[in-house]
Amino acid sequence: MVNGGSAATTREQVLARLSALRLHQRGGHRSPHKPLLVLLALGRLAASGASALPWSEARVRLGNLIAEFGPTSRTGRTQSAAYPFTRLRSDGIWVLDREVPMDKVGPLGADPVTGRFTPAVEELLAADPGLIASAARALVDSHFPDTVRPDVLGAVGLDPQVVLRAADRVPDPAARRRRNPDWRAAIILAWDRRCAFCGFDGQMYGATVGIDAAHVRWFALDGPDDPDNGLALCTLHHKLFDRGVLGVDLDLRIRVSDTYTARTGAGRAVYDLHGVLLSARPGTRMPAADHLRWHRRWVFKGEALAA
């Protein structure tokens, strides 16, 4: 067991505890609040040698991270930050320097409160920068698609290049899902090697460039490598789709989030996609309604622009 007084805590136990956070989002539900707090503390530990995070800072930074990288919520940013800041204690890796009730914002603001990794966990992480990188890699791999991982890592103060080179040391690697190696090529071909949103179809020496196969329901969140869970998207629109700027309604029309703003002509071109009907070559499997509903609930930000 990982706890503040365990002298026998090992790196495998730490990674097992962090991997267990994945269990909180079974069934396709996204719950990245605790992982974002752990990543924020890992970034702080890597930069300063200590994971101590005052609530006064976590309230703002963690609240912003959850708003940016989590699903849309009716809960305010402060309350959203209070949930993981108080509840992470139950996972055996986090302590607060004074006792406060779960989820309550008032007691957190009444007197200064600081959270940090338990002493045993922090000592192990501080002594092993490679473990920090492996832990961060395991978390972003389990909770975010590859288009978003560098953004998350940069936002918490970790170097994406260092972390994404780290060995993926999630316990029991045999239990991890394997990708279908043929899925990417099949999706790009099904959509005529062009972006389903803007029509970009660049090639170089006859090879398609700048086109990705995008999961509608993320592979990291149990999305299948099925024909009806994929879109061919240019790298820009793939990123915007995974960040929740763009979505697709059940009528197969593209929607632009009302949280998106732009000033330049290039940025404002995204607005022109709003209401555009997906077009594909005959026989292409369109995204399934269940996957589109998942993306709308757990990824798309805010509301769609007015028609």
Solvent accessible surface area in square Angstrom, and as a share of the most:
residue,aa,sasa,rsa
1,M,157,0.70
2,V,2,0.01
3,N,52,0.27
4,G,32,0.31
5,G,74,0.71
6,S,24,0.15
7,A,113,0.88
8,A,75,0.58
9,T,15,0.09
10,T,61,0.35
11,R,57,0.21
12,E,90,0.40
13,Q,59,0.26
14,V,0,0.00
15,L,3,0.01
16,A,45,0.35
17,R,68,0.25
18,L,4,0.02
19,S,28,0.18
20,A,37,0.29
21,L,2,0.01
22,R,53,0.19
23,L,95,0.47
24,H,99,0.44
25,Q,1,0.01
26,R,166,0.61
27,G,65,0.62
28,G,0,0.00
29,H,105,0.47
30,R,12,0.05
31,S,36,0.23
32,P,0,0.00
33,H,38,0.17
34,K,29,0.12
35,P,2,0.01
36,L,0,0.00
37,L,0,0.00
38,V,0,0.00
39,L,0,0.00
40,L,1,0.01
41,A,0,0.00
42,L,0,0.00
43,G,3,0.03
44,R,66,0.24
45,L,4,0.02
46,A,58,0.45
47,A,88,0.68
48,S,80,0.51
49,G,49,0.47
50,A,35,0.27
51,S,0,0.00
52,A,26,0.20
53,L,1,0.00
54,P,45,0.28
55,W,10,0.04
56,S,79,0.51
57,E,49,0.22
58,A,0,0.00
59,R,101,0.37
60,V,71,0.41
61,R,87,0.32
62,L,0,0.00
63,G,1,0.01
64,N,64,0.33
65,L,11,0.05
66,I,5,0.03
67,A,37,0.29
68,E,78,0.35
69,F,10,0.04
70,G,0,0.00
71,P,14,0.09
72,T,62,0.36
73,S,58,0.37
74,R,251,0.92
75,T,48,0.28
76,G,47,0.45
77,R,137,0.50
78,T,42,0.25
79,Q,50,0.22
80,S,5,0.04
81,A,0,0.00
82,A,0,0.00
83,Y,68,0.26
84,P,2,0.01
85,F,0,0.00
86,T,0,0.00
87,R,108,0.39
88,L,0,0.00
89,R,47,0.17
90,S,80,0.52
91,D,15,0.08
92,G,16,0.15
93,I,0,0.00
94,W,3,0.01
95,V,55,0.31
96,L,22,0.11
97,D,99,0.51
98,R,75,0.27
99,E,147,0.66
100,V,3,0.02
101,P,68,0.43
102,M,86,0.38
103,D,31,0.16
104,K,116,0.49
105,V,46,0.27
106,G,52,0.50
107,P,43,0.27
108,L,2,0.01
109,G,57,0.55
110,A,77,0.60
111,D,79,0.41
112,P,125,0.79
113,V,4,0.02
114,T,34,0.20
115,G,0,0.00
116,R,86,0.32
117,F,2,0.01
118,T,4,0.02
119,P,83,0.52
120,A,14,0.11
121,V,1,0.01
122,E,17,0.07
123,E,126,0.56
124,L,49,0.25
125,L,1,0.00
126,A,53,0.41
127,A,84,0.65
128,D,36,0.19
129,P,101,0.64
130,G,39,0.38
131,L,0,0.00
132,I,13,0.07
133,A,10,0.08
134,S,5,0.03
135,A,0,0.00
136,A,0,0.00
137,R,53,0.19
138,A,4,0.03
139,L,3,0.02
140,V,0,0.00
141,D,13,0.07
142,S,15,0.10
143,H,2,0.01
144,F,0,0.00
145,P,15,0.10
146,D,84,0.44
147,T,24,0.14
148,V,4,0.02
149,R,32,0.12
150,P,50,0.31
151,D,41,0.21
152,V,0,0.00
153,L,0,0.00
154,G,44,0.42
155,A,40,0.31
156,V,2,0.01
157,G,53,0.51
158,L,13,0.07
159,D,75,0.39
160,P,37,0.23
161,Q,129,0.57
162,V,73,0.42
163,V,3,0.02
164,L,61,0.30
165,R,175,0.64
166,A,16,0.12
167,A,65,0.50
168,D,50,0.26
169,R,93,0.34
170,V,19,0.11
171,P,52,0.33
172,D,93,0.48
173,P,95,0.60
174,A,88,0.68
175,A,76,0.59
176,R,92,0.33
177,R,111,0.41
178,R,209,0.76
179,R,124,0.45
180,N,68,0.35
181,P,123,0.78
182,D,99,0.52
183,W,19,0.07
184,R,133,0.48
185,A,65,0.51
186,A,57,0.44
187,I,4,0.02
188,I,11,0.06
189,L,76,0.38
190,A,25,0.20
191,W,3,0.01
192,D,66,0.34
193,R,111,0.40
194,R,81,0.29
195,C,1,0.00
196,A,8,0.06
197,F,10,0.04
198,C,62,0.37
199,G,20,0.19
200,F,92,0.39
201,D,87,0.45
202,G,18,0.18
203,Q,104,0.46
204,M,118,0.52
205,Y,214,0.81
206,G,64,0.61
207,A,56,0.44
208,T,40,0.23
209,V,56,0.32
210,G,34,0.33
211,I,3,0.02
212,D,36,0.19
213,A,14,0.11
214,A,0,0.00
215,H,18,0.08
216,V,0,0.00
217,R,52,0.19
218,W,6,0.02
219,F,26,0.11
220,A,14,0.11
221,L,0,0.00
222,D,54,0.28
223,G,0,0.00
224,P,37,0.23
225,D,27,0.14
226,D,60,0.31
227,P,72,0.45
228,D,25,0.13
229,N,0,0.00
230,G,0,0.00
231,L,0,0.00
232,A,0,0.00
233,L,0,0.00
234,C,13,0.07
235,T,75,0.43
236,L,102,0.51
237,H,14,0.06
238,H,15,0.07
239,K,65,0.28
240,L,25,0.12
241,F,0,0.00
242,D,5,0.02
243,R,55,0.20
244,G,0,0.00
245,V,22,0.13
246,L,0,0.00
247,G,2,0.02
248,V,10,0.06
249,D,46,0.24
250,L,97,0.48
251,D,75,0.39
252,L,41,0.21
253,R,94,0.34
254,I,0,0.00
255,R,43,0.16
256,V,0,0.00
257,S,0,0.00
258,D,70,0.36
259,T,83,0.48
260,Y,38,0.15
261,T,109,0.63
262,A,20,0.16
263,R,223,0.82
264,T,90,0.52
265,G,61,0.59
266,A,89,0.69
267,G,19,0.18
268,R,125,0.46
269,A,51,0.40
270,V,7,0.04
271,Y,55,0.21
272,D,111,0.57
273,L,17,0.09
274,H,36,0.16
275,G,22,0.21
276,V,61,0.35
277,L,94,0.47
278,L,7,0.04
279,S,63,0.41
280,A,32,0.25
281,R,95,0.35
282,P,134,0.84
283,G,83,0.80
284,T,20,0.11
285,R,132,0.48
286,M,65,0.29
287,P,7,0.05
288,A,29,0.23
289,A,45,0.35
290,D,101,0.52
291,H,23,0.10
292,L,5,0.02
293,R,125,0.46
294,W,17,0.06
295,H,3,0.01
296,R,88,0.32
297,R,124,0.45
298,W,31,0.11
299,V,3,0.02
300,F,1,0.00
301,K,25,0.11
302,G,20,0.19
303,E,110,0.49
304,A,36,0.28
305,L,50,0.25
306,A,94,0.73
307,A,140,1.08
